[in-house]
Amino acid sequence: MAAKLPDNIYQSLHEGKVLPAHPLALNADGTLNEEYQRQLTRYYLAAGAGGVAVGVHTTQFEIRQPEHNLFETVLKLAGEELDKIGNNNAIRIAGICGPTAQALKEAEIAVKYGYHIGLLSLGALKNASEDELIDHVKQVAAVIPVFGFYLQPAVGGRLLSYQFWRRFADIPGVYAIKIAAFNRYQTLDAVRGTIESDRRDEIALYTGNDDNIVADLLTPFRFAKNGKEYTKYFTGGLLGHWAVWTHAAVKLLAQIKEARTQKTNQDTLLQTGVAVTDMNAALFDVANHFHGCIPGIHEVLHRQGLLPSVRCLNPKEVLSPGQAEELERVMKAYPQLTDDAFVRNFIAG
């Protein structure tokens, strides 16, 4: 029996939301700063995000290492802040990864702290067959509803075929898929596999392609099955990019939704999409194969006063040479896509 998603959360997912991937607030010595960790959660909801994803890649996979042991802590802190905010429609997403035994344990922890759905990474199962992967997903879906996750290999994911996604979409308990392949061909494999499932209308597609956010959200994806054509959109985004400048991202998603409905301003928004991708190249350190993707997020949040330092759990994970200058360039070039003034007012209370 698959776990069931609450009706209001199901509706929120299908409406399409800005879902930031929640970073980790560390002091310069690498210890957790609970005050800033809680403040980040409040910032995202104040900025208009539809929920948060905690314990995911942006939170740093190292939180699971025994020497840090922070996975349960970060889920608990974000859950407590969401309880205080009292927005019952805020989607609580927990990152879940590892072999089946670990994934099931993490799913149980997520349920314990009131999380609605698990973003299930399959990167740790690099040698598993697709049959084994499907069985893994079914076991997790019996504990917590599943948010599928196509994570690009450059940051720990594995390649997954159209056939896999076609079978994946048929699994009861799968309610959404985040596609972060950073690749058009692989993105189409996952979208087509979903559309060709009879469960297509039950599954919300979310872009995780930080290199192609606006185009993903504007595009009608159409595929035929048994002579009938079906269309799906990416309804929203679950993105590391949206861990920063979140208030601006909420405005942008609203503009995209209006453009999809009214069939207007799409050229202007596609031009905006080029700017967003330019910003993401600096933020995620594309020039250095994503080495500085998490430090880039930390740098922006630290400058805004939302993080106490830029420290990662791995002290070798730092900004790449020239990355800070690239961040300066894009922030000056596209101030309309930043939210410094909003953050100042938020911190001031």
Helices and strands as residue ranges (DSSP letters): H 7-15, E 18-20, H 34-46, E 51-54, G 57-59, G 61-64, H 71-85, E 91-96, H 100-112, E 117-120, H 130-141, E 146-151, G 153-155, H 162-169, E 174-180, H 184-195, G 200-202, E 204-207, H 213-218, E 221-225, E 228-232, E 234-239, G 241-243, H 246-262, H 266-283, G 286-288, H 293-304, H 323-333, G 335-337, H 340-348
